[in-house]
Amino acid sequence: MKRFLILTLLSLPLLGQKVEWPTYNGDFSGRRFSPLDQINSGNVKNLTLAWAYQGHTAGIKSTPLAVDGVLYFTVPDNVIAIDARTGREIWHYKYKPNNGDHIGHRGVAMYKDWLYFETPDANLVSLNAKDGSVRWTVELADPALGYFATMAPLVVHDHVIVGVSGDVTDIPGFLESIDPDTGKMQWRWYTAPKKGDPGSETWPSEGDAITHGGGMTWMTGTYDPELNLLYWGTGNPNPVLAGAGRMGDNLWTCSIVAVNADTGKLVWYFQPSPHDVHDWDAVQTPVLFDGEFQGARRKLIAQASRNGYFFVLDRATGKNLLTAPFVETNWASGIDQRGIPVAKPDKEPAANGSLVEPGSDGATNWMAPSFDPDSGLFYVSARKIFSIFYLTAVGKAEGWGGRDRNLWAESKLQAIDYQTGKIRWSFDLGPGEDVAGILTTAGKLLITGDNSNNIIILDPATGQPLWHVPAGGRMAMSPMTYELEGRQYILTAINDMIYAWALPEYMVPR
């Protein structure tokens, strides 16, 4: 029986002759499913290039916002606005950083006429969306301590939700709410508890491990308006790969957490990787949808986590409903009563090396997954990686206490049945580690990229190829789509180029 999911509050806004993409994942749910169907499985063979934009910048990894006919996107230290009809540049803001890390950038958030941009040196900048002029800049964390930022903020009501990055030094992670008008902090939630508070029993009672525990909030989370809960994934504990000095589960690192959007209070948590020693953070998108599960309709949250396991939870309570591997792994002996994989001690990093599957890059990573309510399938760009993990620290570990070296990798797009955890179909993305995100649409399309420099479109129900084009490079962003003046566009980025795909003008209904 065909599944039908009602997600009114989580859907993209329909605004007459335009369907926009107003936030990083398109909407609060993180599904990256668009209701647009002008481009569909019956006519996608006619897809053509509508326009192209070259930024002459670093590679584009961000997902553009589409609001009022303008696209806003980022690369580290840069925010750029272009015309969504033509690709013509409207303005270009250049930030001058004070140190920081420039590994990539995911995008901006928007509130009324203002954009919000996290910088590589862990500042938050508010820009005028009309011309890119600066309204204010506030420091989120001190870059001299090793903090930086890559994520796109999330705007919920009158909160700008921001997170931080950094795992070279042993610093605590946090999630923070900023007033969109003044830049003042409204609340801050740390990803490790204070000594004596609930959760602190999962850290050593002696020493300072809990105050240097890591748990970065690298990626944009999701939000349920009915429950008023933010859902966020947290990063790995520090020191990285070296766990002897932080025995215990190390809450709330490598966790999916639900936090009240107005107060920052923790409501529940689920930890995919307790006491992580493989750099398997749990920052992958926690995707929200409503659906049937074991005969009852439930509010669900699902994550394909970096450790190679797929988790389905009740998003009101955090109760685990399903845990299943979505790639082959060799590090767990089973799944405990909480739905958490049980780690094998002999797969921890060792001085003489330990062969582990997957490697520290993970069975997936920051690339956006997608959930299609029409097919009922969850899609993830998955990697099969064999790696040798070495423990390199001598004495007290700090920062990175070990390293791993990949031996071999290949990538597949996995279509997962959320009710059973079974892989419905797989599509080979080629040798190496794929870094492209996924978009699905009501036109019965799945858009992504492969390791052979192709942009590809598949049938989301079967995985059969419908269209592809050699793009001259690998896609390292997550595609998006919008409709403007009656024409649907699909956006992909390769290196510093943005390509807008559409049907030929003569095929567009007027």
Disulfide bonds with the S-S distance in Angstrom:
none
